[in-house]
Amino acid sequence: MSRGSSSGRTPRGNNSNFGGKSASGRGKQTGGKSYGEKPYDKSASGKPGAKSNSAKSNSAKRNTSATRKNSERAFGKERFGNSVPTNYARPTQRARAQARAENQAAREVNGEMQDGIRLQKAMANAGVASRRVCEEMILEGRVEVNGNLVVELGTRVDPAKDSIHVDGMRIQMNQANRYYVFNKPKHVMSTMDDPEGRRTIADYFKNEHHSQRLFHVGRLDYKTEGLLILTNDGELANRLQHPKYEVPKTYLVQIPGPLPRAVSNQLREGIKLEDGWIKVDDLKIIATTPKNVMVEVTLHSGRNRIVRRMFDAVGHPVQRLVRVAVGPIQLGDQKQGTIRSLGNQEVGHLMAMVGM
């Protein structure tokens, strides 16, 4: 089984670009991105050895600056780093002082907790950062345990029971949980088996599926390509699919052109299908050719074949459909048919989106 990588080379082959142009050309691509093996094209003075006071001061400043940068780089080595958007605002100095007083009062009443492991060790074990950087994050007021802000070292936690949030994102303490992104090719079933013998997800997840039960978050129909999340975390999978949380999904849609403004407005305002009204959350025309249009569509509905049915209803049947994002998780340039594990920060953003 091969795993996707953002730095992997695109294999040779007859990769068809949007609009039918050969992949061997040097056409412009949308934002420099491609989706799978078939990219959409957007052409669419002192004693020797002695340190002066100023030198010591400069050294201390450099050390402080380095510590700050290390603290800010927590999660930074992951695929999306800090580029995954977040609305988290760090607590004010007053909030940290109040939390410190509450922590001290709780210790006076309940005594020091002896069970469990130190908070910074639990964070480091979860892959947040080194233990030293985790200590800095605690002192900066960036960590919550069971909804309570922690600003002092020495707190102990039970990784099996306690909920820990860093910068508003829950960190995954259960090391048995697995989270994957699969770039599903066309003509692959979004199931683990098929009575008709067609290719399925299990053909790509042979090693993982034999050792753990994986749930696919939503489905993509037989002809649709793109991002599919799989996990053995049943609670997260259920929440991501529940209408209550309105998790947005983004697609690139190739349709016959041109696309009149009136039709675009109709999709934004809502159309009536056999199972009720539906509208897109966002719609952008990405590229046009004399015969085709590429549209980026975002919506949170999980109804069956909803994107295809919407464009059928307005007289523009879908020619090609690729899901490129689910919430903050993006497909990027991951190759078709490959799998990658989600990073801690990505999992944290998904959990935050569904209230975990």
Secondary structure, DSSP 8 states (H G I E B T S, - for coil): --B--TT----SS--B-TTS-BTTS---BGGG---TTS--B-----STT---HHHHHHHHHHHHHHHHHHHHTTTTTSSSGGGS--------HHHHHHHHHHHHHHHHHH----SSEEHHHHHHHTTSS-HHHHHHHHHTT-EEETTEEE-STT-EE-TTT--EEETTEE----TT--EEEEEE-TT-BSSS--TT---BGGGT-HHHHHHS--EEES---TT-EEEEEEES-HHHHHHHH-GGG---EEEEEEEES---HHHHHHHHH-EEETTEEE--SEEEEEEE-SSEEEEEEEE----TTHHHHHHHHTT---SEEEEEEETTEE-TT--TT-EEE--HHHHHHHHHHTT-
